[in-house]
Amino acid sequence: MAGADFWDERYEGAAFAYGEAPNAFLASLADRFTAGGRALVPGDGEGRNGVFLAQCGLRVETLDLSAQGVAKARRLAAARGVTLQALQADVLALDWPVATYDVIALLYLHLPVDGRHALHARALAALKVGGLIVLEAFTPRQIDRQRQGVRGGPRDAALLYEPRDLRADFGEAEIELCEEVETDLREGTLHVGESAVVRLIARRE
Ligand SMILES: C[S@@+](CC[C@H](N)C(=O)[O-])C[C@H]1O[C@@H](n2cnc3c(N)ncnc32)[C@H](O)[C@@H]1O
């Protein structure tokens, strides 16, 4: 699995690898986010999704392995005039709070299976009752897409997410949506083309 050095190298230029605009699925849920609520964005990279949630009026914390990513997230927040608490951290090494957040957004955070299950359990516990997990990730069908020239996602199938595994991970929550979709990604230069992704909305009961 890629470490901090890999991500630092990816983010060292001025351009935003996945663009400055938020993920379209996350943005489509804007009316579900209540101003003043608390949000956490683990693996927020260069900050596009954390900044979007802050623009929705949420109090946002973001985490990422990459110091370069965190620095760019802070600059993006400053440029947009919003407050973002962006920290460099390994989400698997973190002491997670419980019953704290209204929204936890997991966008393209492709972890190996053990870490993924642990992260999902901690994320669910970190939600307040009624809080939402919003997740989008590539499925194993993306490997064929990559062969056809689509850009995006790990090339290791073990890092790709099956909808049925997400249903199991978030089984204690109310799953409002968990479906695989084809979507034409236009996110910076590294998520481009007709892609196979899973989208999940899970609500803590
Ligand atoms: C494909 S990028 C997606 C970035 C961002 N979520 C977005 O959609 O623009 C994956 C991000 O996850 C971060 N990441 C991977 N493993 C992590 C970990 N264990 N702890 C914190 N961040 C991690 C990487 O540093 C990278 O920024």
PDBQT file of the ligand as one rigid body, heavy atoms in Angstrom, charges set to zero:
ROOT
HETATM    1  C1  LIG A 301      -6.893   8.592  -3.893  1.00  0.00    +0.000 C 
HETATM    2  S1  LIG A 301      -6.487   9.780  -2.675  1.00  0.00    +0.000 S 
HETATM    3  C2  LIG A 301      -8.065  10.551  -2.423  1.00  0.00    +0.000 C 
HETATM    4  C3  LIG A 301      -7.949  11.883  -1.743  1.00  0.00    +0.000 C 
HETATM    5  C4  LIG A 301      -9.284  12.557  -1.429  1.00  0.00    +0.000 C 
HETATM    6  N1  LIG A 301     -10.116  11.741  -0.586  1.00  0.00    +0.000 N 
HETATM    7  C5  LIG A 301     -10.026  12.952  -2.674  1.00  0.00    +0.000 C 
HETATM    8  O1  LIG A 301     -11.016  12.270  -3.011  1.00  0.00    +0.000 OA
HETATM    9  O2  LIG A 301      -9.611  13.929  -3.309  1.00  0.00    +0.000 OA
HETATM   10  C6  LIG A 301      -6.299   8.798  -1.193  1.00  0.00    +0.000 C 
HETATM   11  C7  LIG A 301      -5.816   9.600   0.016  1.00  0.00    +0.000 C 
HETATM   12  O3  LIG A 301      -5.870   8.757   1.175  1.00  0.00    +0.000 OA
HETATM   13  C8  LIG A 301      -4.776   9.077   1.986  1.00  0.00    +0.000 C 
HETATM   14  N2  LIG A 301      -4.502   7.930   2.869  1.00  0.00    +0.000 N 
HETATM   15  C9  LIG A 301      -4.259   6.645   2.507  1.00  0.00    +0.000 A 
HETATM   16  N3  LIG A 301      -4.078   5.875   3.591  1.00  0.00    +0.000 NA
HETATM   17  C10 LIG A 301      -4.213   6.695   4.669  1.00  0.00    +0.000 A 
HETATM   18  C11 LIG A 301      -4.115   6.501   6.070  1.00  0.00    +0.000 A 
HETATM   19  N4  LIG A 301      -3.852   5.296   6.596  1.00  0.00    +0.000 N 
HETATM   20  N5  LIG A 301      -4.300   7.567   6.879  1.00  0.00    +0.000 NA
HETATM   21  C12 LIG A 301      -4.546   8.804   6.356  1.00  0.00    +0.000 A 
HETATM   22  N6  LIG A 301      -4.651   9.039   5.033  1.00  0.00    +0.000 NA
HETATM   23  C13 LIG A 301      -4.479   8.012   4.201  1.00  0.00    +0.000 A 
HETATM   24  C14 LIG A 301      -3.643   9.365   1.032  1.00  0.00    +0.000 C 
HETATM   25  O4  LIG A 301      -2.636  10.142   1.623  1.00  0.00    +0.000 OA
HETATM   26  C15 LIG A 301      -4.387  10.092  -0.089  1.00  0.00    +0.000 C 
HETATM   27  O5  LIG A 301      -4.368  11.483   0.098  1.00  0.00    +0.000 OA
ENDROOT
TORSDOF 0
